[in-house]
Amino acid sequence: MQDKIYVPLDGVEVHLHSCRDDRGLLTVAEGMKDIPFPLKRMFWITDVPHGTKRGGHAHNTCKEIVCCVKGGFRLVLDNGRDRREFVMDSPAYGVVIPAGVWCSLEDFAEGSVVLVGASEEYSLEGYVKDYDDFIKSFA
């Protein structure tokens, strides 16, 4: 059995650079500068029905950055010892989810758009989808 690794939840918040003018708001995030890893995959979440949660998993090795492009939701991170909640309601704000941290996206406002950047390509084997297995592996 592998040794468990404690992943702290400090320092996960990212404040992105934004510029507003009469044409709108432009927000920029650069890999290895604003985002502390190279991006290999991006995806977005839209049309989340009221009361639905997203996430509900951890990654073995993949890191992600989560941003709310429009609307709002609550992001909950859990490392097995500590739990932190983040109000995601600004396109200029992101949260990095380290590998080995359980995440849940909850309480979506209608019309929300979530943008996620990942350090790895998709792999079903890279997910821990059972919370008890997560606790056994990481906490």
C-alpha positions in Angstrom: 0.0 0.0 0.0 1.3 3.5 -0.9 1.9 6.1 1.8 -0.9 8.7 2.0 -0.1 12.2 1.0 -1.5 15.2 2.8 -2.5 17.9 0.3 -2.9 21.3 2.0 -5.7 23.5 0.8 -3.7 26.8 1.2 -2.6 28.8 -1.8 -5.2 27.4 -4.2 -6.8 30.8 -5.1 -5.8 32.5 -8.3 -6.6 36.1 -9.2 -6.5 36.6 -12.9 -5.8 39.7 -14.9 -8.8 41.5 -16.2 -9.3 44.6 -18.4 -12.7 46.3 -18.8 -13.5 48.9 -21.4 -16.6 49.9 -23.4 -16.3 46.6 -25.3 -16.6 44.4 -22.2 -14.4 42.5 -19.8 -11.3 40.6 -21.0 -9.7 38.1 -18.5 -6.5 36.3 -19.3 -4.9 33.2 -17.8 -1.6 31.9 -18.9 -0.3 28.4 -18.2 2.9 28.3 -16.0 2.3 31.9 -15.1 -1.2 32.5 -13.8 -2.0 28.7 -13.8 0.8 26.8 -12.1 0.9 24.0 -14.6 0.8 23.5 -18.4 -2.7 23.0 -19.8 -3.4 19.8 -21.7 -7.2 19.8 -21.6 -10.0 22.4 -21.2 -13.7 21.8 -20.8 -16.7 23.8 -19.7 -19.9 23.0 -17.9 -23.2 24.7 -18.8 -27.0 24.1 -18.3 -26.7 22.6 -14.8 -30.2 21.8 -13.6 -31.2 23.4 -10.3 -30.1 21.3 -7.3 -27.5 19.3 -9.3 -24.0 18.8 -8.1 -21.0 18.3 -10.3 -17.5 16.9 -9.5 -17.8 14.5 -6.6 -14.4 13.0 -7.3 -10.6 13.4 -6.8 -7.8 12.9 -9.3 -4.8 10.7 -8.7 -2.3 12.9 -10.6 -4.2 15.5 -12.6 -4.4 19.1 -11.4 -7.2 21.5 -12.4 -8.1 25.1 -12.3 -11.8 26.0 -12.0 -13.2 29.4 -13.1 -16.7 30.8 -13.2 -17.1 32.6 -16.5 -20.7 33.5 -15.9 -23.2 33.1 -13.0 -22.0 31.5 -9.8 -21.7 28.4 -7.8 -20.0 27.1 -4.7 -16.8 25.0 -4.9 -16.0 22.6 -2.0 -12.5 21.2 -1.6 -11.8 18.4 0.8 -8.3 16.9 1.5 -9.6 14.3 4.0 -8.7 16.5 7.0 -9.7 20.0 6.0 -12.6 21.3 4.0 -12.8 24.7 2.3 -15.6 26.4 0.4 -15.2 29.0 -2.3 -17.8 31.3 -3.8 -17.2 31.2 -7.5 -18.9 34.3 -9.0 -16.2 36.2 -10.9 -14.4 35.5 -14.2 -11.2 37.0 -12.7 -11.0 34.4 -10.0 -10.0 30.8 -10.1 -9.2 27.9 -7.8 -6.5 25.3 -8.4 -7.5 21.8 -7.4 -4.4 19.8 -6.6 -4.2 16.1 -7.3 -5.5 14.1 -4.3 -8.2 16.6 -3.3 -11.9 15.8 -3.4 -14.0 18.4 -5.2 -17.7 19.2 -5.5 -19.4 22.0 -7.4 -22.7 22.9 -5.9 -25.5 25.5 -5.7 -25.3 26.7 -9.3 -27.0 29.9 -10.3 -29.2 29.6 -13.5 -27.1 30.2 -16.6 -23.7 29.6 -15.0 -20.7 28.7 -17.2 -17.8 26.9 -15.6 -14.4 26.7 -17.3 -11.9 24.1 -16.2 -8.3 23.6 -17.3 -6.5 20.4 -16.6 -2.9 19.3 -16.5 -3.6 15.9 -18.1 -5.7 14.5 -20.9 -8.8 12.6 -19.8 -8.3 9.2 -18.3 -11.1 7.3 -16.5 -8.5 5.5 -14.5 -7.2 8.8 -13.1 -10.4 9.4 -11.1 -11.3 8.4 -7.6 -15.1 8.5 -7.5 -15.9 6.8 -4.2 -15.3 9.0 -1.1 -14.4 6.1 1.1 -11.7 5.0 -1.4 -10.5 8.6 -1.5 -10.1 8.6 2.3 -8.2 5.3 2.2 -5.9 6.6 -0.5 -5.3 10.2 0.4 -6.4 11.1 3.9 
